[in-house]
Amino acid sequence: MSSYKLMPEAVPPAGRRGGSSVYAEILDQFLAMKDASVRVEYDRKPSTVYISLKRAVKSDPRYAAIKVSQRGENVYLIKE
């Protein structure tokens, strides 16, 4: 007869590749600044940065006051 144990443990959140934390860090840093808008420089394609920041803003209510905008090859964060 086999022996087993059931261990109570919270299920970790389904994660992506772990790169999303950098976008949350960018948004947190922007919230801590006094500037109303900033241009984001990051070594990824602007479209990738834009989409990732938009998803981070949408998924976390802490960032509800931030608007993400893309103008050409530049991505901006704007406090509303």
C-alpha positions as CSV (number, residue, x, y, z in Angstrom):
1,M,0.0,0.0,0.0
2,S,1.4,3.4,-1.0
3,S,1.9,6.2,1.5
4,Y,1.2,9.8,0.6
5,K,0.7,13.2,2.3
6,L,-1.5,16.1,1.4
7,M,0.2,19.3,2.3
8,P,-1.8,22.5,2.6
9,E,-0.2,25.2,0.4
10,A,-1.4,28.1,-1.6
11,V,-1.2,27.8,-5.3
12,P,1.4,30.1,-6.8
13,P,0.0,32.5,-9.4
14,A,0.2,31.5,-13.0
15,G,3.2,33.3,-14.2
16,R,4.7,34.3,-17.4
17,R,8.4,34.4,-18.0
18,G,9.0,36.7,-15.0
19,G,9.8,39.7,-17.2
20,S,6.6,41.5,-16.2
21,S,8.1,42.6,-12.9
22,V,10.3,45.1,-14.7
23,Y,7.1,46.9,-16.0
24,A,5.6,47.0,-12.5
25,E,8.9,48.5,-11.4
26,I,8.8,51.1,-14.1
27,L,5.2,52.0,-13.1
28,D,6.1,52.2,-9.4
29,Q,9.0,54.4,-10.1
30,F,6.9,56.7,-12.2
31,L,4.2,57.0,-9.5
32,A,7.0,58.0,-7.0
33,M,8.1,60.8,-9.3
34,K,6.6,64.3,-9.3
35,D,6.6,64.6,-13.1
36,A,3.3,64.5,-14.9
37,S,4.7,62.6,-17.9
38,V,7.8,60.7,-18.9
39,R,9.3,59.0,-21.9
40,V,10.2,55.3,-21.3
41,E,13.5,54.1,-22.7
42,Y,14.0,50.4,-22.5
43,D,16.0,48.0,-24.7
44,R,12.9,46.3,-26.2
45,K,10.9,47.2,-29.3
46,P,8.6,50.2,-28.5
47,S,5.5,48.2,-29.4
48,T,6.5,45.5,-26.9
49,V,7.1,48.1,-24.2
50,Y,3.8,49.8,-24.9
51,I,1.7,46.6,-24.9
52,S,3.4,45.3,-21.7
53,L,2.9,48.6,-19.8
54,K,-0.7,48.7,-21.0
55,R,-1.3,45.2,-19.6
56,A,0.4,46.0,-16.3
57,V,-1.7,49.2,-15.9
58,K,-4.9,47.2,-16.7
59,S,-4.2,44.3,-14.4
60,D,-3.3,46.3,-11.3
61,P,-5.6,49.0,-9.7
62,R,-2.6,50.7,-8.2
63,Y,-1.9,52.0,-11.7
64,A,-5.4,53.3,-12.6
65,A,-4.2,56.9,-12.7
66,I,-1.5,56.1,-15.3
67,K,-2.1,56.4,-19.1
68,V,0.3,54.7,-21.5
69,S,0.8,56.4,-24.9
70,Q,2.9,55.6,-28.0
71,R,3.9,58.3,-30.4
72,G,6.0,56.9,-33.2
73,E,8.9,55.0,-31.7
74,N,8.5,56.7,-28.2
75,V,6.4,55.3,-25.3
76,Y,5.1,57.8,-22.7
77,L,3.6,57.4,-19.2
78,I,1.1,60.1,-18.2
79,K,-0.5,60.8,-14.9
80,E,-4.2,61.5,-15.3
